[in-house]
Amino acid sequence: MAAFEMSTVRAAVVGYGGAFGMGKYHGEMINAAGMQTVAACDVDPARMEVASNDFPGIRTYTDVDRLLEDPEVDLVVLILPHNMHASVAVKAANKGKHVIVEKPMCISVAEADAMIGAAEANNVMLSIFHNRRFDGDFMTIRELIEKGVVGDVFHIEAMMGGLHPFGNWWRSDKKISGGAMFDWGAHIIDWILHLVPKHVVGVDGYFQKLRWFDHTNEDHTELTIRFEGGANASVEISNLAAASKDRWRILGTKGAIVMHSWDKIEVSVDHDGYIAKFEAPMMKTNQQAYYNNIAAHLMKGEDLGVKAEEGRRIISIIEAAERSSVAQQTVKPAYS
Ligand SMILES: NC(=O)c1ccc[n+]([C@@H]2O[C@H](COP(=O)([O-])OP(=O)(O)OC[C@H]3O[C@@H](n4cnc5c(N)ncnc54)[C@H](O)[C@@H]3O)[C@@H](O)[C@H]2O)c1
């Protein structure tokens, strides 16, 4: 892909939902990075009123096809239900727009390939909003591992969930969400692939539907990533876990990192008999760094931080896990 040297980047947020206020969050970071939020689009006119209040003077649309005809929009940021990411991203790329897609990139490898193909064919940027790479807890854990504090990591467990019925929203509908692993699972798998930067040789999945039959997402999903050399990492996302477990349990050849909850990183080390336990000071979360990189990429030709292929490999791991669960055997994900 050619380096971009745009003098201004005029952005539109597509999907201005009320669940977490993500449209405002993206729009503000776009502006803080030196680009301009100039438009917003949502099928719900009430949400466009909210956008107009948040960003006075912004152009609003209730039809994404009309927004994509706006010649004064260079970049679109898709903050939509998961099953819409691929089709809108492909349309936007075909209209010559640079594209950022919220995580998960999409809900199948075939969709990811179509998105990457469209971006390449139109020579536009495609990036996935893996903002949690810039979370303070993750950056701290990553630094501890990269500095060798716990030796070579050979086992990771990460968990999110508990025992609770599904909320009545699109996130609980497998056709729209992709399934239980696609929401938080996308963040956790992205984290793990950075903590263990080794070749993935296979994935085992265990997806179960046992209790909450009023919604179609799986009640309990687990996957284990097998890395070259034997290291493994498991992710559990559950609405059916009456007993929870640690958020992170990371074992290395010289120690361990554990997060029982969100606010404390506990480290135990044994360096040749020098034994210590300590709480690691947590770095400050800086999700703005994601957009600063986008601005630097589009305006100054800097390397893109979160590439589409990195979003795709997460989707390929979840897809392999689901196939493994059905086949009851290890499946190799569709990336090398
Ligand atoms: N990275 C993060 O930290 C983070 C946090 C929350 C949500 N998300 C992601 O953001 C995305 C959206 O989630 P949300 O919580 O904002 O959902 P949401 O339901 O609050 O918002 C989705 C919006 O999309 C709109 N929409 C639906 N069809 C549309 C169409 N054809 N054209 C335009 N707008 C349309 C809906 O009206 C709704 O307002 C998902 O991918 C989710 O996983 C990411």
The ligand as an SDF file (V2000), in Angstrom:
LIG
                    3D

 44 48  0  0  0  0  0  0  0  0999 V2000
  -13.7860   -1.2390   21.5190 N   0  0  0  0  0  0  0  0  0  0  0  0
  -14.5910   -1.0630   22.5450 C   0  0  0  0  0  0  0  0  0  0  0  0
  -14.1450   -0.7700   23.6600 O   0  0  0  0  0  0  0  0  0  0  0  0
  -16.0630   -1.1960   22.3350 C   0  0  0  0  0  0  0  0  0  0  0  0
  -17.0020   -0.8350   23.3240 C   0  0  0  0  0  0  0  0  0  0  0  0
  -18.3550   -0.9400   23.0230 C   0  0  0  0  0  0  0  0  0  0  0  0
  -18.7610   -1.3880   21.7760 C   0  0  0  0  0  0  0  0  0  0  0  0
  -17.8290   -1.7510   20.8530 N   0  0  0  0  0  0  0  0  0  0  0  0
  -18.2050   -2.2220   19.5150 C   0  0  0  0  0  0  0  0  0  0  0  0
  -18.8810   -1.1800   18.8260 O   0  0  0  0  0  0  0  0  0  0  0  0
  -19.8000   -1.7450   17.9030 C   0  0  0  0  0  0  0  0  0  0  0  0
  -21.1880   -1.1780   18.1590 C   0  0  0  0  0  0  0  0  0  0  0  0
  -21.5460   -1.4490   19.5090 O   0  0  0  0  0  0  0  0  0  0  0  0
  -22.4250   -0.4090   20.3640 P   0  0  0  0  0  0  0  0  0  0  0  0
  -22.2810   -0.8030   21.7710 O   0  0  0  0  0  0  0  0  0  0  0  0
  -22.1010    0.9840   19.9580 O   0  0  0  0  0  0  0  0  0  0  0  0
  -23.8970   -0.8140   19.8410 O   0  0  0  0  0  0  0  0  0  0  0  0
  -25.2010    0.0560   19.8600 P   0  0  0  0  0  0  0  0  0  0  0  0
  -26.3330   -0.9060   19.6880 O   0  0  0  0  0  0  0  0  0  0  0  0
  -25.2130    1.0140   20.9990 O   0  0  0  0  0  0  0  0  0  0  0  0
  -25.0590    0.9440   18.5440 O   0  0  0  0  0  0  0  0  0  0  0  0
  -25.2000    0.4560   17.2470 C   0  0  0  0  0  0  0  0  0  0  0  0
  -25.8790    1.5520   16.4220 C   0  0  0  0  0  0  0  0  0  0  0  0
  -25.8480    1.1480   15.0660 O   0  0  0  0  0  0  0  0  0  0  0  0
  -27.0170    1.7040   14.4840 C   0  0  0  0  0  0  0  0  0  0  0  0
  -27.2900    1.0480   13.1960 N   0  0  0  0  0  0  0  0  0  0  0  0
  -27.8160   -0.1680   12.9690 C   0  0  0  0  0  0  0  0  0  0  0  0
  -27.9280   -0.3850   11.6460 N   0  0  0  0  0  0  0  0  0  0  0  0
  -27.4340    0.7180   11.0340 C   0  0  0  0  0  0  0  0  0  0  0  0
  -27.2680    1.0980    9.6690 C   0  0  0  0  0  0  0  0  0  0  0  0
  -27.6290    0.3150    8.6530 N   0  0  0  0  0  0  0  0  0  0  0  0
  -26.7320    2.3130    9.3920 N   0  0  0  0  0  0  0  0  0  0  0  0
  -26.3890    3.1450   10.4000 C   0  0  0  0  0  0  0  0  0  0  0  0
  -26.5260    2.8380   11.7160 N   0  0  0  0  0  0  0  0  0  0  0  0
  -27.0410    1.6470   12.0190 C   0  0  0  0  0  0  0  0  0  0  0  0
  -28.1020    1.4490   15.5180 C   0  0  0  0  0  0  0  0  0  0  0  0
  -29.2220    2.2940   15.3070 O   0  0  0  0  0  0  0  0  0  0  0  0
  -27.3420    1.7780   16.8040 C   0  0  0  0  0  0  0  0  0  0  0  0
  -27.5600    3.1150   17.2100 O   0  0  0  0  0  0  0  0  0  0  0  0
  -19.6830   -3.2550   18.0730 C   0  0  0  0  0  0  0  0  0  0  0  0
  -18.7560   -3.7460   17.1680 O   0  0  0  0  0  0  0  0  0  0  0  0
  -19.1420   -3.4060   19.4880 C   0  0  0  0  0  0  0  0  0  0  0  0
  -18.4640   -4.6290   19.7190 O   0  0  0  0  0  0  0  0  0  0  0  0
  -16.5070   -1.6440   21.1260 C   0  0  0  0  0  0  0  0  0  0  0  0
  1  2  1  0
  2  3  2  0
  2  4  1  0
  4  5  1  0
  4 44  2  0
  5  6  2  0
  6  7  1  0
  7  8  2  0
  8  9  1  0
  8 44  1  0
  9 10  1  0
  9 42  1  0
 10 11  1  0
 11 12  1  0
 11 40  1  0
 12 13  1  0
 13 14  1  0
 14 15  2  0
 14 16  1  0
 14 17  1  0
 17 18  1  0
 18 19  2  0
 18 20  1  0
 18 21  1  0
 21 22  1  0
 22 23  1  0
 23 24  1  0
 23 38  1  0
 24 25  1  0
 25 26  1  0
 25 36  1  0
 26 27  1  0
 26 35  1  0
 27 28  2  0
 28 29  1  0
 29 30  1  0
 29 35  2  0
 30 31  1  0
 30 32  2  0
 32 33  1  0
 33 34  2  0
 34 35  1  0
 36 37  1  0
 36 38  1  0
 38 39  1  0
 40 41  1  0
 40 42  1  0
 42 43  1  0
M  CHG  2   8   1  16  -1
M  END
$$$$
